[in-house]
Amino acid sequence: MPLYPTWQDIALRLALTLIAAAAVGIDRGVRGHVAGLRTTILVALAAALAMIQANILLSVSGKTAASFGDMDLMRLPLGILTGVGFIGGGTILRRGDLVTGVTTAATLWVMTVIGLCFGGGQIYLGIAGTILTVLTLSTLRWFDARIPREQRAILVIRATTQDGLSDRLNQVLAPLGYHASLQRQSQSGHETKLWFEILGKRAEALGPPLELIKRINETFDVATFEMTIEPHN
């Protein structure tokens, strides 16, 4: 950081911060995430302004060399990162076994660091961080969608008896890469209901497991079928 930043330096840092935050914020906004364009810009802008302020305070006029050497310039950016942690924590939601918003929280955190880079005058480092962040959120999403993810479903089957039912169900599921395990059963008159947990892996890019649902419905008397797929953050 230069000891005496000019207004041209400050304007360049703020402009690059806004451009970087907009590039990342638009990508998050069009995908319907909680922290969109405005939130991303505000977080990055706050970090940049704080770092510019720290840069301005670097001036050694009227100070001894020893006092300058004892200055702890990292207190301000570290405090900013701690504050952003509370904002990021507010974007993370838990619904049962599912946790969403982790990528959004990480995006806010990395945008804070990028803002600190631009605010501190590390222009090329901030540009590199912006490019890598945009590539990670957009280009790598294509690969991420093709990674097999665990799927869990609860299947309730009506039957008159449970003899051999688990084996027949697994014979249907095995070719599709799924496995069922009996969880519990209930008896009402002559009707028996059996609860199965179905586990398997499937890439998001392949869409919902329609073939699985079709084969189960064709083979068994299904009472309910509920599937949970961990969403992208």
Secondary structure, 3 states (H helix, E strand, C coil): CCCCCCHHHHHHHHHHHHHHHHHHHHHHHHCCCCCCHHHHHHHHHHHHHHHHHHHHCCCCCCCCHHHHHCCCCCHHHHHHHHHHHHHHHHHCEEECCEEECHHHHHHHHHHHHHHHHHHCCCHHHHHHHHHHHHHHHCHHHHHHCCCEEEEEEEEEEEECCCCCHHHHHHHHHHHHCEEEEEEEEEEECCEEEEEEEEEEEEEHHHCCCHHHHHHHHHHCEEEEEEEEECCCC
